[in-house]
């Protein structure tokens, strides 16, 4: 019996990101009817699909409420990977507070709530006193609306204040994080887990070099990343394992391994890995850097049918 699998994407990538094309080919080779589907296309009947897998829905940060509603709607008539409860929990980066409470290492973060009506001076007092720092909204992806600033440089600090104030004035929650300088040399490590098991690791070169430019990302879904295969260290694997094991206790309805999880790590000042991002919604799985992972992920998808 042929099963119909929808791979959810966005209108800017109606045929999916190229990295997912091998997955379409592999699932089709196995006899499944595989269709890229734009998540907010009103003409789609989601109950027509036996399973919907979230892939390149990279504009969801512009419509987070609609995206949450969409996930619930799909779940009412089909199966969704990852589940709606996971998507809802992971949309807002304030999930990192839960990681911190659970004893998992995260980047030191200051949280700014728009309801506090911070003026410029109040924002200034919450910035780090030295080193570089990063400002980003808690709902964002692909380094959009994100900038790097130097705490000890007056002009850079002023730019950071304006960036944070603009985000807060638009009603967005803001996070201020220390920029961990070892990232410039080491980069980020992305650990990709399929069905709770480590599949592969990738090195991501640093993206942030300066302040946020309002027009820089106009019409762009994400900043281009440079990735290469990487062998994760024992310390990175240990943090990744702890994150995977903690998820059932952090997210409602999760009682076992998720179909896919990506844990992005960076080194702190002492070289110890800390969680920069936990990607559970629509992460790139970097099949181009690990072609063998396509077969593994297709196995996971079939196991959820």
N, C-alpha and C positions, 0 to 999 in steps of 0.2 A: 504493500500500500504506500503510495507516494505521500510524503508529508510536505507541507508548505511552511517554509521558514522565511520570515521577514528580517532583513538586516536594516535597522533603523538608522537613518542618516539625516542630513539637513538639506535645505533647498539649494545651498551653494555647492553641495557635493551630491547631486542626485544619483550618481553611480558609485557612491562611496569613495572614501580615500583610497588611493592606489594600493596602500599597504594591505587592504582587506580583500583585494581581488583574488589572491590565491585561496582565501577561505571560500569565496563563492565557487571557485573552480572545484575545490576539494569536496564540498558538500554536494554540488551538482553531480560530480563523478560518482558519488555514493547513491544517487538516485533521488535526491530531494529536489523539490521545486523551490529554488532560492531567489528571492526578490529584494533588491534594495528598495526601501520605502521611506519617503520623507515624513518625519515624525508628526509635523503639524499640517500635513495635507488633509484638508477636510473631506476629501472624496474617498479616503481609505476606510475600509471596513476591517477593523483589526481582528474581529472574530473569524475572519477568513483564514487566519494563520494558526497553525498548530503551535508555533513558537515564534517569539520576536526577540531578537538579540540586539541590544543597544550597541551601535558602533559609532559612526562619525556624526553624532548629533551636536556638533560643536557650537551651535548658536543658542543652546538652551539657557546659557547664562543671561541672555537678553530677555528671556521669558520664563523665569524660574517657576512662577506659580502655574503657568500653563503647562510646563513640563511635568510638574508634580501631578497635575490633573490628568495629563496624557498617560502617565505611567499607571495610575489607578484605573483609567479607562481600559487600557490594554489588558490589565490583569483581570478585569471583570469578564473578558471573553476569550482570553488566550493565556499562554504562559509567557512570562517576561524574564529575561536575563539582562542584568541582575534584577532581583525583585523590586517592586515599587517601594517597599519600606527601606531598602538599602539606598535607592536613588534619593528618596526624600532626606535621609540622614546625611548623605554625602554631598548634597548640593551646596550647602553652606559650610565654609571652611571652619566655622565654629565647632565642627566635629573634633577639631584638634584639642579643644578643651577637655573633651571626654577622653582622648588619648592621654593627655597630661594627667588627668585624675586617676586613670588606670595605671599610672606609673611608667608609661611609655615615653621615650625621649623625643621631644619636639624642639623646633627652633624657638628660642626665647621670643615671646610675643606680647605686645600691648594691644588691647582691644578697645576700639573707640565706637561708642554707640551714638547714632545720630540724635536720639532722643535727649541726650545730655546737652545739646546745643552748644558745643565747644566753640569758643572764639579762638582767634589766631594765637593768643598768648597761652591759652589752656592747651592747645595742640602742641605748641612749642615746648611746654614743660614736660610733655609726655614722650618727646623724642629722646633717643639715647644721647648721652653727653659726648661720646667719642665714637670713632669708627664709622663705617657705612651702615645704612639701614635701608629697608625696603618698605614701601607703602603699597598696599593693594586692597581692593574690596574683598569681603569674605565670600562673595559670589562672583567668581571669575574663572577663566580658563585660558590656557595658551599665552600667559603673560600679558593679557589684555588689561588695560587700566592699571598697570604696574610700573613702578619706577624705583630707581636706586639713587640714594642721596648720601652726601658726606656730612656727618654731624658737625664737624669742626669748620666747615666752610659756610660763611654767612649766606652767600647767594644760594648755595645748594640747599641749605636748611630752609630758606625762605620759599624756594620752589616746592620743597616737601610740604610745607605748611599749606600752600595754595592747593596742592594736589589733594591732600587729606580733606581740606575744607570743602573743596568742590564735590568730592565723593559724599561727605557727610551731609552737605546741603541738599544733595539729590536723594537723601534718605537711605543711603547705603552704609552698612556697617563696614568698618575699616580695621585692618590689622597692620601693625607696625612691627617689623621683625628685624632683628640684627642681621646684617649681611655677613655671613661666615666666610672669611677671606680664603680659606683653604679651597673653597669651591673654584676659585680662579685657576688653581693648578690641577686639582683632582677632578673637578666637574661633579655632576650628580650621578648617582647609581640608581637605576630603575630595576627593581626586582619584579619579574612577572610570574605570578602564580596562577596555575590552571587547576581548578578543582582542589585548591588548597596545597598543591605541590609546586615547588619551585620548577619553573620551566626554563628560564634563561635570565640573564642580566645584561643590561645595556648601559654604556656610559653616555651621558648627555652633556655636551659642552655648555658652559655657562651662557645664559641669555642676556642678563641684565648688565648694562655697561653705564647707564646714566639715567637722568630724570625721565619721567613720563612725558611724552609729547602727544598732545591731544589729537593731532591729525595723523600720527604715525601709524595707527592701526585702523584707520578709516577703511572700511570695506574688506578688512583682513580678518580671518577667523582666528589665526594664531601666528606667533612668531615661528619662523622656520628653525628647526632644531637640527643639530649635527649629532648623529648617534653612531656608536661603534660597539661591537660586542665587548663585553667585559666579564672577567671572572670575579665574582663577588668575594669579599674577604670573609673570614670567619665571623668577625664582629658584625658585619652587615647582615650576614645570614641569620645571626642570632636575633638581631632586632626584627628582621622580617618574620622570623618564626613567632616571636612574641606578639607581633601585630596580628598575624593570622589566627593565633590561638585566642586572642582577646576579642575578636569580632563578635562571636555569638553572645558574649556578655554585654556588648555595647549597642547592638542593633536589634530592635524588636523583630521577632519572627525569624531570626537567623539561628538555626540550630545545627548547622554543619558548614562545610567549606563552600564558598561562593564559586560560581563557574569561572570567574576571573577576578583577579585582584592585582593591582600594581602598587608597590610601595616604593616611593621615591625618597632616597636618602642623600644627605650631604654630611660632610665631616664638620664637627664643631672645632673650636680653637685647639682642643687637645687631640684632634684626629678621630674622635669617637663618632660613629654614625648616629644621626638624629633624623626623625621623619620630617621631610619638607612637605610632602603631599601623600595622601592616601587616595588612590584613584579607583573608584568602584563603579563609575557610571559608564563612561565612554572612552577609556584610555586607549591610546595607541598601544598595540601589543608587539610592535616592532618585528613583524614577520620577516621583513627584509633582512634584518640582522640575525634572525634565527629561523630559517625556512622550515626546519624540522618541527617547529612549534605549531605549524598549520594543521598537521595531522593530529597532534595532541588536542588542539582546541576543537577540531571537528569531532573527535571522540567525546569530548565533554559536552558539546552541543547535542550530539545524538543521545547521550545518557540522560539529558533533561527532557527529551521528547515524551 
